[in-house]
Amino acid sequence: GAAVSMKLRDGPSACPSLWRSLPCPPAELRLDLVLSSGQTFRWWESSPGAWTGVLGERVWTLRQEQDRLWYTVYGEEQDGRPDGAETDQILRDYFQLDMGLPALYRAWGAADPLFRKVANDFPGVRVLRQDPVECLLSFICTSNNHISRITAMIERLCQAFGRHLCCLDARPIHAFPSLSALAGADTEARLRALGFGYRAKFVSGTARAIVEGLGAEGLRRLRTVPYAEARRELCALPGVGTKVADCVCLMALDKAEAVPVDTHVWRIAQQRYGAVLGGRSLTPRAHQEIGDFFRGLWGPRAGWAQAVLFCADLRKGQELAGSRDQARKSRGRDNRGRCP
């Protein structure tokens, strides 16, 4: 990557002067789509077009300009700053940039006219390669939940249990908690106090189960075992069902064929693909059938193709909600002055 001095427009006041960049056209990566579509919950748009977040216990700001991905790393003393080759590699690994996306899009589009129709509007959606512990514990928090609420929960989790990294614009930023920090006897009670509800038991229980069993390294080693085995290991943990296990397999354990199935994906399979699958409820068998259906359609990277459709559906849902809110506001304006 190239290093250059570049001020972040409208960016954080603590902006360091050193920026580096990697070649990365929008067809390979769209930050705005990938970082906001529920794969990860630790990035926010800190100024228009700039995304700040925590990756590998460091704080980063990323932005795209034409065919380059620019980035800077905060909170490191100058002498302790990692070298550029190392930070380039962290980003290449996280975004899996060695996997060419346009060729995959073409293959999926050739196999599936529905994919082809959607994909034109949603280029550059790729699957992140996340830390397995962070991914697993984050996705346990996603059950019966929506993105903005999950993001707020993960933020509270990191503030309460994670190491303080730095402050940006007076905003304190923390690392994701270590397993040992979450395996304490009082963790469940503290998480309940933070509004985690029934998920508190599962987050603390899974952290403890990993500490006493696989360990963080053992969890990471699931990257090298077959998909079915990795999923089985994950499903043995407290609060981890097939959907969460598939998310972790896909987004942290290199199982590109894993297709996470929720009621939403099930509905897509039935309504758009006419797939008669899964009976009347989303059982593990239904998960398997729907996953097999999409693997048959899209091939060995079916989980990546599903991420594109999921992102497209999410965006359309957000636009619909936005226009409904707009309509409600204007109705509210029309109704001002009337008796309630």
Secondary structure, 3 states (H helix, E strand, C coil): CEEEECCCCCCCCCCCCEEEEEECCCCCCCHHHHCCCCCCCCEEEEECCEEEEEECCEEEEEEEECCEEEEEEECCCHHHCCCHHHHHHHHHHHCCCCCCHHHHHHHHHHHCHHHHHHHCCCCCCCCCCCCHHHHHHHHHCCCCCCHHHHHHHHHHHHHHHCCEEEEECCEEEECCCCHHHHCCCCHHHHHHHCCCCCHHHHHHHHHHHHHHCCHHHHHHHHHHCCHHHHHHHHHCCCCCCHHHHHHHHHHHCCCCCCCCCCHHHHHHHHHCCCCCCCCCCCCHHHHHHHHHHHHHHHCCCHHHHHHHHHHHHHHHHHHHHHHHHHHHHHHHHHHCCCCC
